[in-house]
């Protein structure tokens, strides 16, 4: 999306105090510590990263949250990826990142990972359907035809010990609330679901665990929503979250998701949630300059932090019986 307007509010935070508040809320929300026999995965749309003028304290807090996880899919990385590189530098020398080329809205997708736990495997790249297969993508109730992705999903395969998985990092078309835009978004979602099913079933797949994650621009993760139906028609599942909060900070929309095929991945899934950092951070601002005005507070957050919350899950790396 276009960069948000810079807030006129003058506020400087105490980074150490904000980190303590985030860590306390992390514990409240049940985000576990890293362990040798699990992998912690997250997805976060960090609004217009590289296109908004964040400060050192903002980068430090974003780096703090990203560092809690072994592997993170990040969306809305600008073609100018210097801010991403700086955040990863703040996370420590063991963290690495890979990213796609810029596409729609000048955005890249990225994976940030802890190289002490996770290794990048052989298959990585952008996902696209050849035009001859466009007609194979359809959604009941959606008019129009699939014509490719506005922002190509970014495929990454990773290995941690003997555990391997494929992640498909997405930021799907939004447009607006017009019916044609919703149908286009549903068709892109159906293409993600179809690709994921074909990859999981392929005899050439490097792993059977395929997770489609990122910003689906899905208003409601429930039956009856066209975008949700498009995601689940090929068998992808949205698990129940341990924290029942939306992923958007200013609405009840569930834009961001981690979806998987239950027959393969559900036995490994231990817990999952949404981290509502906005309820813990910048309390001095909330009680001061914005005077508990939620609209002003969200405008500040979406510029210096994000208008999205991280979604996360913990998976077991233990060999499965049977």
ABEGO torsion letter per residue (X at the ends): XBBBBBBABBBBBBAAAAAAAAAAAAAAAGBBBBBAABBBBBBBBBBGBGABBBBAAAAAAAAAAAAABABBBBBGBBABAAAAAAAAAAAEAABBBBBBBBBBGGBBBBBBBBAAABBBBABBEBBBBBAAAAAABBBBGBBEBBAEBABBBBBBBBBBEABBBBBBBBBBBAGBABAAAAAAAAAAAAAAAAAAAAAAABAABABABBBBBEBAGBABBBBGBAAAAAAAAAGBBBBBBABBBBABAABABBABBBBBBAAAAAAABABBBBBBAAAABGAAAAABAAGGBAAAAAAAAAAABBABBBBBBBBBABBBBX
